[in-house]
Every structure is written in structure tokens, then in C-alpha cells.
């Protein structure tokens, strides 16, 4: 883990700052952070804070918080599965400093599990190569029978609990200007944004409700994306000798490994950070109708004999969005009962298959999004536990027109009041449908697809608009038959806007 990556991710320096600091470092020595401070790219206080927030590498086996025997078993699984032979290879795989790995190697040698093959023949430096003895191979196989986890060393439960507390989502103040900037491309009322802001900063649960197609999911995703702090996610943690995997590449977005740092940081001395933690953006998990209660419990693999952390644990220090709430495979009542204690006490309790229970801080912004009536989904006691409740309503005619013009302009179409009149006539007058925020994009997409089929540049006509609206509703909807009959009696279509 390089300090340059962390400083870049926190927007404390620029890639150009790093390049200049690296050049200065080559001439004057010292650490990269010291050179950045000397150049005035950031203050000493900013550097100290970034270093303080990052987990520091353990100096001894005891500092890891994991029993020596467990680390030794993991080390031998890595050697056996990946054919590793040197201390540096083992250090890179187990994500522990060379000093700690050398202590483990010495422990293994004392037990006659490995023996030295002498030094490697490399041009830049020389390392001792090791090979497992027969007893070492048996030890590795026995270790794999205990569990088949092979990867970075776990962190302790205590360390993980402390880390979640240290990087709480409420530590990050989201300013009003940032929220307004995030929603500037949406047609949304000032009242809604004003009420949303406190909920985001409080880090408490939020309920978004209202008729379908009016931006609840979009609002939830924009809220989740507002947060910018770097957090540290463990590859896994250990409880009572059991491994629980947390880091998930499908959910967590690391800030390291960027092309810039690959090219410029090669060969630089790494800062003393703990490689068992991955610097990431705050996670965002969106789950819909597929959510079950099992997804909120530890998942034990009986063959591999280790656990996968539940979804909400992977969302720690981030945002957990329950979309289409009320349409899950699990009943709303059962789901809400599962969340009552964590939302109230900010602590969640999990149980291993051995019967051992443990707790984790429940730190995440939970957003419920539903187009069903909240009063039908939850009782007053649970509604009370959701402190922020915001209704998304359908747009006014003026807002609808603004959305329509914005969406059309992005696709090269001019949306005029005449076009709006056709849509209002078809939707509200003939069929008594409510206006919804999703409709303009649906109509524009339909028009673009029709023009592509015709082999023409995008244009708008009454026929294209009416055809698009027919795909918006079905014949079973009120007035649909009448609308279809009226559309068949219309004359030849006439373009309403020039092609873009």
C-alpha cells in the first residue's frame, strides 16, 4: 500500500504533485510524504492525518492479533497451493511484513516443516529459497482439511470492530453545496433536497416512498455516491479460529492499482501500512426483490469450511439500499424484524455454526425505497425507527416539460410544447394516467429506436409519439382501446422538431 495512492484518493495531491515529489525524492532522499510537504503540495497535518487513519503494519506476530498457529497454517497452505519459495513471495501473498514472515519461517524451521535451499540467483538482490519437508507437506494438507481459505491473513475481530468505529459514515460531513451539486441534473424540488440533506449527514435510515417511476432509486444512488472518504476493508477477519471473508471485488472498489501509481511508484519504499486492509471507496450495495433473510446472515461453505460475510456487513461504512421494498422473497415483517435491533442500537449480532455469537458495529446508511404504502408495509413502531421519510411525487406539468426537454436535448431531439400537448392528451385526457418522471426518457428512447429502424436521423412526429405511448401502457389499461382507435384515425404524421 503506497502513501501516494492514499493521498491521491483523498484528493490531497495531484498526479503531477506526485511526479515532482518522486523526482525530488531521488535527488534528496526521504519519504514521499515528506517531499510532498516540502514542496507545499499538502500540509504536515494533512499528511499526518492520512497516515494516522491508515492501519499500521504489525511489527510482531503478536501485533497481528492472530494466534501463531493459525498464521503458520495459513502460511503453509499458501506455500503448498501456490508453490511459494521466498520470504518476499510469502509476504506478498499473506500481506504481512517481511519481519513477521521471517519469524513464521523460523517457527516452521524449528518444527522441521521447511528447509533452506540456499540463495536465489537474481541480479538485484539475493533471497533464501525454502522447500517443505514431508512433515511440512502433511501439515499443509491437514491445514487445508481444517479450512480451504488460502489468501491474505485475517485481521482480528477486535481490530475490525475498532476500524468500523474509526471510519464511521457520520465522520464525513456532506455539505449542502455538495448535495445540491449532486442533484443539479435532476428536476427536483428545493424542499426535497433540503429535507434530504440532514438525513444523509445523520447516517440514519431513510425511507423513500411514492408512486413508481419518479426517481426513488435514482435519488438513493445519488445519495450513496455523495460520500468521498477512503475506508479500509479487510480481506477477512477471524473469530474463534473461523475465517470470515469480507472484501468482495464485486462490491468494494479499491483505490490502489491505478495506472499512474503502477508506472511511477515501482521500486519505491512502501510506507508501513497493513496490507491486510484494502483502501476502498465507501461501498454501495443495492438489493431488490432477490433479498432473503439468509443474505443477512453468515454464509458457511461446508466444503471450503469458511464463511462469507453477509451483505450488510460488506456494506459497513457505506450505503445499503433496499430497492422495491415490500417485493422481496421474504415478507416485509420478517425483514423489518431482522433490522429492528441494528437500526436502534447500531450493533448487529451474528452467529457461527459452532454456536459462538459475536457483535459488529452496524454503521451504514440504510435506504428503503418503495412504491407501496408505508402504512401497509410496516407498523408504527418500525416507522418510528426510520427518522427520515421522504415522498417522491409525480412532476407538475412544468417539471414534466423541463425533464422532457432535458432528455430530448441529450439525444438530439427538440421537444416543443406541441409535443408536450400530444403526450398530455394521450396520457391524462384520454387515459387518466398520472405523469411520471420516467416517461420522457421512455418516450425519447422509443422515438430513437423507431428512427433507427426507419434508417432516418432522429426526429419527432405525432405518429412516433403516439406509438411510443402505446408501448407505455397495455390495452387492459383504462381508455387504452379508445386511445388506439383515435390514433388509427389520425392523418399522415408531420415532424414536430428538426433532426439533431
C-alpha positions in Angstrom: 0.0 0.0 0.0 1.6 3.2 -1.1 1.1 6.6 0.6 0.8 8.2 -2.8 -2.3 6.2 -3.7 -3.9 7.2 -0.4 -3.2 10.9 -0.8 -4.5 10.8 -4.4 -7.7 9.0 -3.4 -8.3 11.6 -0.7 -7.8 14.4 -3.3 -5.0 15.9 -1.1 -2.5 15.9 -4.0 -2.5 15.6 -7.8 -0.6 13.1 -10.0 1.6 16.0 -11.1 2.5 16.7 -7.4 3.5 13.0 -7.0 5.7 13.1 -10.1 7.5 16.2 -8.9 7.9 14.7 -5.4 9.3 11.5 -6.8 11.9 13.4 -8.7 12.8 15.4 -5.6 13.0 12.1 -3.6 15.5 10.7 -6.0 17.7 13.7 -5.5 17.3 14.4 -1.8 16.1 11.1 -0.3 13.5 10.9 2.4 9.9 9.6 2.2 7.5 10.6 -0.4 5.1 12.2 2.1 8.0 14.4 3.4 8.9 15.5 0.0 5.3 16.4 -0.8 5.2 18.5 2.4 8.5 20.2 1.5 7.1 21.1 -2.0 4.0 22.6 -0.4 1.6 20.1 -2.1 0.0 19.4 1.3 0.5 20.3 4.9 2.1 18.2 7.6 -1.2 18.0 9.4 -2.9 16.6 6.3 -0.1 14.0 5.8 -0.2 13.0 9.5 -4.0 12.6 9.4 -3.8 10.4 6.3 -1.1 8.2 7.9 -2.9 8.0 11.2 -6.2 6.9 9.5 -4.4 4.1 7.6 -3.9 0.8 9.5 -0.3 0.4 10.5 1.6 -2.8 9.8 2.2 -5.2 12.6 5.8 -5.4 13.8 5.5 -8.8 15.6 3.4 -11.9 15.3 1.5 -10.8 18.5 0.7 -7.4 16.8 -1.3 -9.2 14.1 -3.9 -10.2 16.7 -4.0 -13.7 15.2 -2.6 -16.8 17.0 0.8 -18.0 15.7 -0.6 -21.5 14.9 -3.3 -20.1 12.7 -0.8 -17.9 10.8 1.5 -20.8 10.4 -1.2 -23.0 8.9 -2.2 -20.2 6.5 1.4 -19.8 5.5 1.8 -23.5 4.7 -1.4 -23.5 2.7 0.0 -20.7 0.6 3.3 -22.5 0.1 1.5 -25.7 -0.9 -1.1 -24.3 -3.2 0.9 -21.5 -4.9 4.4 -23.1 -4.8 5.9 -20.1 -3.0 9.6 -20.3 -2.0 10.9 -17.0 -0.7 10.1 -14.7 2.2 9.1 -11.9 -0.2 6.8 -14.1 -2.1 5.2 -15.2 1.1 5.0 -11.7 2.4 3.2 -10.6 -0.8 0.7 -13.5 -0.5 -0.1 -13.3 3.2 0.1 -9.5 3.3 2.3 -9.3 6.3 5.7 -7.5 6.6 8.9 -9.4 5.8 9.9 -9.3 9.5 6.7 -11.1 10.6 7.0 -13.6 7.8 10.7 -14.3 8.8 9.5 -15.1 12.3 7.0 -17.5 11.0 9.6 -19.1 8.7 11.9 -19.5 11.7 9.0 -21.2 13.7 8.4 -23.5 10.7 12.1 -24.4 10.5 12.2 -25.1 14.2 9.4 -27.6 13.7 11.3 -29.2 10.8 8.5 -28.2 8.4 10.8 -26.4 5.9 14.4 -26.4 4.9 16.6 -24.0 3.1 17.7 -24.5 -0.5 20.2 -21.6 -0.4 20.0 -18.2 -2.0 18.3 -17.3 -5.3 20.4 -16.1 -8.2 19.0 -12.6 -9.0 20.7 -9.6 -10.4 19.4 -7.1 -7.9 19.2 -8.9 -4.6 19.5 -12.4 -3.2 16.9 -14.3 -1.2 16.9 -17.6 0.6 14.6 -20.2 -1.0 12.7 -22.7 1.1 11.1 -26.0 0.4 8.6 -28.0 2.5 9.7 -31.2 4.1 7.5 -34.3 4.1 6.2 -33.4 7.6 5.6 -29.8 6.3 3.5 -31.2 3.4 1.4 -33.2 5.8 1.0 -30.1 7.9 -0.2 -28.2 4.9 -2.7 -30.9 3.8 -4.0 -31.1 7.4 -4.4 -27.3 7.4 -6.4 -27.4 4.1 -8.6 -30.1 5.7 -9.4 -27.6 8.5 -10.4 -25.0 6.0 -9.6 -24.2 2.4 -9.1 -20.5 2.8 -5.9 -19.5 1.0 -5.2 -15.8 0.9 -4.2 -12.7 2.9 -4.0 -13.2 6.7 -7.1 -12.3 8.6 -7.4 -9.4 11.0 -8.8 -9.9 14.5 -12.4 -9.3 15.4 -11.3 -6.6 17.8 -9.4 -4.8 15.0 -12.3 -5.0 12.6 -14.7 -3.7 15.3 -12.4 -0.8 16.0 -11.9 0.0 12.3 -15.6 0.2 11.6 -16.0 2.7 14.5 -13.0 4.7 13.4 -14.3 5.3 9.8 -18.0 5.8 10.6 -20.1 7.2 7.8 -21.1 10.1 10.1 -17.4 11.2 10.3 -17.9 12.6 6.8 -19.8 15.8 6.7 -21.6 16.3 3.4 -22.0 20.0 2.8 -25.2 21.5 1.4 -23.4 22.6 -1.7 -22.2 19.1 -2.4 -25.7 17.7 -2.2 -27.1 20.4 -4.4 -24.3 19.8 -7.0 -25.1 16.0 -7.0 -28.8 16.7 -7.8 -28.3 19.5 -10.3 -29.1 17.3 -13.3 -32.4 16.2 -11.8 -35.6 18.1 -11.8 -36.3 18.0 -8.1 -37.8 20.5 -5.6 -35.7 22.5 -3.2 -37.9 21.3 -0.4 -37.0 17.7 -1.1 -33.2 18.4 -1.2 -33.4 20.5 1.9 -35.1 17.7 3.9 -32.8 15.0 2.4 -29.5 16.7 3.5 -29.9 16.2 7.3 -30.8 12.6 6.7 -27.6 12.0 4.7 -25.4 13.6 7.4 -27.2 11.9 10.3 -26.3 8.5 8.8 -29.6 7.2 10.0 -32.1 5.2 7.9 -34.1 6.9 5.2 -37.5 5.9 3.6 -38.2 7.0 0.1 -41.8 6.3 -0.9 -44.2 7.3 -3.6 -45.7 6.2 -7.0 -43.4 4.2 -9.3 -41.2 5.9 -11.9 -40.5 9.1 -10.0 -36.8 8.7 -9.2 -36.6 6.9 -5.8 -33.8 4.6 -7.0 -32.0 7.5 -8.7 -32.2 9.6 -5.6 -30.9 6.7 -3.5 -28.0 6.0 -5.8 -27.0 9.7 -5.9 -27.1 9.9 -2.1 -24.8 6.8 -1.9 -22.3 8.3 -4.4 -22.0 11.6 -2.5 -19.6 10.2 0.1 -15.9 10.5 -0.8 -13.8 9.4 2.2 -11.4 6.5 1.8 -12.1 3.5 4.1 -10.2 0.3 4.8 -11.8 -3.1 4.2 -10.2 -6.3 5.5 -9.8 -9.2 3.2 -11.2 -11.3 6.0 -11.4 -11.4 9.8 -11.1 -14.2 12.3 -13.5 -15.2 15.1 -12.7 -18.2 17.3 -10.4 -19.6 14.6 -13.1 -19.2 12.0 -12.3 -17.2 8.8 -15.0 -14.7 7.6 -14.3 -13.1 4.2 -15.3 -9.5 3.8 -13.6 -7.9 0.8 -15.6 -8.5 -2.3 -14.3 -7.2 -5.7 -17.9 -7.1 -7.0 -18.8 -4.6 -4.2 -15.7 -2.9 -3.0 -13.8 -0.5 -5.2 -10.1 -0.3 -4.3 -8.3 3.0 -4.8 -4.9 1.3 -5.4 -3.6 -0.3 -8.6 -4.3 2.7 -10.7 -2.2 3.1 -13.9 -0.4 6.2 -12.6 0.9 4.5 -9.4 1.8 1.4 -11.4 4.1 3.4 -13.6 5.6 5.9 -11.2 5.8 4.1 -7.8 7.6 0.9 -8.9 10.6 0.3 -6.6 9.7 3.0 -4.1 9.8 2.1 -0.5 6.4 1.3 0.8 5.1 3.0 3.9 4.5 0.9 7.0 0.8 0.2 6.3 -1.0 -3.1 7.0 -1.5 -4.9 3.7 -4.4 -7.0 5.1 -6.6 -3.9 4.7 -7.7 -2.7 1.2 -8.2 1.1 0.8 -11.6 1.5 -0.9 -14.4 3.9 -1.7 -17.3 3.7 0.7 -19.3 0.6 -0.6 -22.7 0.8 -2.2 -25.0 -2.2 -2.1 -28.3 -2.2 -3.9 -30.6 -5.2 -3.4 -34.1 -5.7 -4.7 -36.7 -8.5 -4.9 -33.9 -11.1 -4.6 -33.2 -10.2 -1.0 -33.7 -13.0 1.5 -33.1 -13.3 5.3 -30.2 -15.8 4.6 -28.4 -13.0 2.8 -28.3 -11.1 6.1 -26.6 -14.0 8.0 -23.1 -15.5 7.8 -22.9 -17.9 4.9 -20.8 -21.0 5.8 -19.4 -23.1 3.0 -19.4 -26.7 4.3 -16.8 -27.8 1.7 -14.3 -24.9 2.0 -15.1 -24.6 5.7 -15.0 -20.8 6.0 -17.6 -18.0 5.9 -18.7 -15.3 3.6 -19.8 -12.1 5.3 -23.5 -11.1 4.8 -24.4 -8.2 2.5 -24.9 -5.6 5.2 -21.5 -6.4 6.7 -19.9 -5.9 3.3 -21.8 -2.5 3.2 -20.2 -1.4 6.5 -19.2 2.3 6.5 -21.2 2.7 3.2 -24.7 2.6 1.9 -27.2 -0.3 1.8 -30.2 0.3 -0.5 -33.2 -2.0 -0.2 -35.0 -1.2 -3.5 -38.6 -2.1 -4.2 -39.1 -2.7 -0.5 -42.1 -5.0 0.0 -41.5 -7.1 -3.1 -38.7 -9.2 -1.6 -38.9 -13.0 -1.4 -39.0 -12.6 2.4 -42.0 -10.9 3.9 -41.7 -7.2 4.9 -42.5 -8.1 8.5 -39.7 -10.7 8.8 -37.2 -8.4 7.1 -38.1 -5.5 9.3 -37.8 -7.6 12.4 -34.3 -8.5 11.3 -33.4 -4.8 11.1 -35.0 -3.5 14.3 -32.1 -4.1 16.7 -29.3 -3.0 14.3 -31.2 0.2 13.4 -32.0 1.1 17.0 -28.7 0.0 18.8 -26.3 0.4 15.8 -25.0 -3.1 16.7 -25.6 -6.4 14.9 -25.2 -9.9 16.3 -24.0 -12.8 14.1 -23.7 -16.5 15.0 -21.2 -19.1 13.8 -22.3 -22.6 13.0 -20.4 -23.6 16.2 -22.9 -21.6 18.2 -20.5 -18.8 19.0 -22.1 -15.4 18.8 -20.3 -12.1 18.2 -21.2 -8.5 17.5 -20.2 -5.9 14.9 -20.9 -2.2 14.8 -23.8 -1.5 12.4 -22.5 1.5 10.6 -24.2 2.2 7.2 -26.8 4.4 5.7 -29.8 2.2 5.1 -32.2 3.5 2.4 -35.6 1.8 2.0 -37.3 2.6 -1.4 -40.8 1.5 -2.1 -43.8 2.4 -4.3 -46.2 0.7 -1.8 -47.9 2.4 1.1 -45.5 2.6 4.1 -48.5 2.1 6.4 -49.3 -1.2 4.7 -45.6 -2.4 5.0 -44.7 -1.5 8.5 -46.2 -0.8 11.8 -45.9 2.5 13.7 -43.1 1.1 15.9 -40.9 0.4 13.0 -41.8 3.6 11.2 -40.6 5.4 14.3 -37.2 3.8 13.9 -36.8 5.4 10.4 -36.2 9.0 11.3 -36.3 10.4 7.7 -39.3 9.8 5.4 -39.4 11.5 2.1 -42.1 11.1 -0.5 -41.3 11.3 -4.2 -44.4 12.6 -6.1 -45.2 12.9 -9.8 -44.0 16.0 -11.6 -46.1 19.0 -12.3 -46.8 19.8 -16.0 -44.0 22.4 -15.9 -41.5 20.0 -14.3 -42.5 17.3 -16.8 -41.8 19.6 -19.7 -38.4 20.5 -18.2 -37.5 16.8 -17.9 -38.7 16.1 -21.4 -36.7 18.9 -22.9 -33.6 17.9 -21.0 -33.8 14.3 -22.0 -34.6 15.1 -25.6 -31.8 17.6 -25.9 -29.3 14.9 -24.7 -30.4 12.7 -27.6 -30.6 15.4 -30.3 -34.3 16.0 -30.2 -36.2 19.2 -29.8 -39.2 18.8 -27.5 -41.7 21.6 -28.1 -44.9 22.5 -26.3 -46.8 20.8 -29.2 -45.1 17.5 -28.4 -46.0 18.0 -24.8 -49.6 18.6 -25.8 -49.8 15.3 -27.6 -48.4 13.5 -24.6 -50.7 15.2 -22.1 -53.7 14.5 -24.4 -52.8 10.8 -24.7 -51.8 10.2 -21.1 -54.1 12.3 -19.0 -57.1 13.3 -21.1 -57.7 10.0 -22.9 -56.4 7.5 -20.4 -56.3 9.3 -17.0 -52.7 8.3 -16.4 -50.6 10.3 -14.0 -47.4 12.0 -15.2 -44.2 10.3 -14.0 -40.6 11.3 -14.2 -39.5 8.1 -16.1 -41.9 8.7 -19.0 -40.0 11.3 -21.0 -36.9 9.1 -21.2 -39.1 6.1 -22.2 -40.7 8.1 -25.0 -37.5 9.5 -26.3 -35.8 6.1 -26.3 -38.8 4.7 -28.2 -38.6 7.5 -30.8 -34.8 7.0 -31.3 -35.4 3.2 -31.8 -38.1 3.9 -34.3 -35.9 6.3 -36.3 -33.1 3.8 -36.3 -35.5 1.2 -37.7 -36.6 3.6 -40.4 -33.0 4.4 -41.2 -33.5 8.1 -40.6 -31.9 10.8 -38.4 -33.7 11.3 -35.1 -36.9 13.4 -35.5 -40.2 13.8 -33.6 -43.6 13.3 -35.1 -47.1 12.8 -33.8 -47.1 9.2 -35.0 -43.8 8.4 -33.3 -45.0 9.9 -30.1 -48.3 8.0 -30.1 -46.6 4.8 -31.0 -44.2 5.3 -28.1 -47.1 5.9 -25.7 -48.8 2.7 -26.8 -45.7 0.8 -25.5 -46.1 2.7 -22.2 -49.4 1.1 -21.3 -51.3 -2.0 -22.2 -54.7 -2.5 -23.8 -56.1 -3.5 -20.4 -55.4 -0.1 -19.0 -58.3 2.3 -18.8 -59.1 4.1 -22.1 -56.4 2.1 -24.0 -58.9 0.8 -26.6 -60.2 4.3 -27.2 -56.7 5.7 -27.4 -55.8 3.1 -30.0 -58.9 3.8 -32.1 -58.2 7.5 -32.0 -54.6 7.0 -33.1 -55.7 5.0 -36.1 -57.9 7.8 -37.3 -55.1 10.4 -37.3 -53.8 11.6 -40.7 -50.3 11.3 -42.0 -47.7 12.2 -39.5 -46.0 15.5 -39.5 -42.5 16.2 -38.0 -42.7 18.4 -34.9 -39.0 19.1 -34.5 -35.9 19.1 -36.7 -33.5 16.3 -36.5 -30.4 16.9 -34.4 
